[in-house]
């Protein structure tokens, strides 16, 4: 009996050493770095679910085209941001996705003003699989609405 338990323990140790732990951690496809793009707003849709005007639970959906900062002639991707208002003023909780040629960057957090805000990078797909970091958005033009977006990845 003791010999069987010893063989079982030895087999488990050899298995862990040979194949690694049972739960492996997926690494991000990119290292630390910054992505800078310009967005042009395509559409803003507000869904008024509560009393008339902005109230908790109302939804705002923003779609944008993404452009290389140096070439605004053709889009390189798009983005969607879906926000739920949490008060009757401006505070909203948002989730969004930046769809780029080599993968998606998923962001989330709260914001008050869409003219300048920061969100957390909470993940991604493709090259940005398991990404972490932050995104900062700054309004650079009103007609058409254009923003400068900096995505800082920490690895």
C-alpha positions in Angstrom: 0.0 0.0 0.0 2.8 2.4 1.0 4.6 1.6 -2.3 1.5 2.4 -4.3 1.0 5.8 -2.6 4.7 6.5 -3.1 4.4 5.7 -6.9 1.3 7.8 -7.2 3.0 10.8 -5.5 6.2 10.3 -7.7 4.0 10.1 -10.8 2.2 13.3 -9.9 5.5 15.2 -9.3 6.9 13.9 -12.6 3.7 15.0 -14.4 3.9 18.5 -13.0 7.5 18.8 -13.8 7.1 17.5 -17.3 3.8 19.2 -18.3 3.7 22.2 -15.9 0.9 23.0 -13.4 -2.6 22.1 -14.3 -3.7 25.7 -14.6 -1.4 27.6 -16.9 -1.4 31.3 -17.3 -2.0 32.8 -20.8 0.5 35.6 -21.6 -0.5 38.7 -23.6 0.5 38.7 -27.2 2.1 42.1 -26.9 4.6 43.5 -24.6 4.4 47.0 -23.1 3.7 49.7 -25.6 1.4 52.4 -26.7 -1.1 52.4 -29.6 -2.3 55.8 -30.9 -5.2 56.2 -33.2 -7.7 58.9 -34.2 -11.4 58.2 -34.2 -14.2 59.8 -36.1 -17.7 59.5 -34.6 -20.2 57.6 -36.8 -23.2 57.6 -34.6 -24.5 58.3 -31.0 -27.7 56.6 -30.0 -29.4 57.3 -26.7 -32.1 55.0 -25.3 -34.2 56.8 -22.7 -35.5 54.0 -20.4 -36.6 56.0 -17.4 -38.3 59.3 -17.0 -37.8 61.8 -19.8 -34.3 63.1 -20.0 -31.1 61.6 -18.6 -31.8 59.3 -15.7 -30.3 56.1 -14.2 -30.5 53.1 -16.5 -30.5 55.2 -19.8 -28.1 53.8 -22.4 -25.8 55.6 -24.8 -24.2 53.7 -27.7 -21.3 55.3 -29.5 -19.8 54.0 -32.8 -16.6 55.3 -34.3 -14.2 54.6 -37.2 -10.5 54.2 -36.2 -7.8 55.8 -38.3 -4.0 55.8 -38.2 -3.1 59.2 -36.8 -1.1 60.1 -39.9 -3.5 58.8 -42.5 -7.2 59.7 -42.3 -8.0 58.5 -45.8 -9.1 55.0 -44.9 -10.3 53.4 -41.6 -8.2 50.7 -40.0 -10.9 49.6 -37.7 -13.9 50.7 -35.6 -15.0 51.0 -32.0 -18.2 50.6 -30.0 -18.8 52.0 -26.6 -22.0 51.2 -24.6 -22.6 53.2 -21.5 -25.3 53.0 -18.9 -26.1 56.2 -16.9 -25.8 55.7 -13.2 -27.2 59.1 -12.1 -29.3 61.9 -13.6 -26.3 64.1 -14.4 -23.4 62.7 -16.5 -21.9 59.7 -14.7 -22.0 56.5 -16.7 -20.5 53.0 -16.6 -19.1 52.0 -19.9 -17.8 48.9 -21.8 -16.2 49.2 -25.2 -14.2 47.4 -27.9 -11.6 48.8 -30.3 -11.6 46.5 -33.3 -8.2 46.7 -35.0 -6.4 44.8 -37.8 -4.6 42.4 -35.5 -7.2 42.0 -32.8 -9.6 43.6 -30.4 -8.9 45.7 -27.2 -11.7 45.6 -24.6 -12.0 48.5 -22.2 -14.3 49.4 -19.3 -14.9 51.9 -16.5 -16.8 55.0 -15.6 -16.8 58.4 -17.2 -18.5 61.8 -16.8 -17.5 63.6 -20.0 -16.9 62.1 -23.4 -14.6 65.0 -24.3 -11.8 63.6 -22.0 -11.8 60.3 -20.1 -9.8 57.3 -19.2 -10.8 53.6 -19.0 -9.1 50.4 -18.0 -8.0 47.9 -20.7 -9.6 44.7 -19.4 -8.6 42.2 -22.1 -8.5 41.6 -25.8 -8.3 39.1 -28.6 -5.7 38.2 -31.2 -2.5 40.1 -30.7 -4.0 41.8 -27.7 -5.1 38.5 -26.0 -5.1 39.0 -22.2 -4.0 42.7 -22.5 -4.0 45.0 -19.5 -3.4 48.7 -19.3 -5.3 51.9 -19.8 -6.9 54.0 -22.6 -7.1 57.8 -22.6 -9.4 59.6 -25.0 -9.2 63.3 -25.8 -11.6 65.3 -28.0 -9.6 67.1 -30.8 -12.5 68.3 -33.0 -16.2 68.9 -32.8 -17.4 68.8 -36.4 -17.0 66.0 -37.2 -16.4 64.7 -33.7 -12.9 63.4 -33.6 -10.9 62.0 -30.7 -7.3 61.1 -30.1 -7.0 57.7 -28.4 -3.9 56.4 -26.6 -4.0 52.8 -25.5 -1.1 52.1 -23.0 -0.5 48.3 -22.7 1.6 47.2 -19.7 2.3 43.7 -20.9 
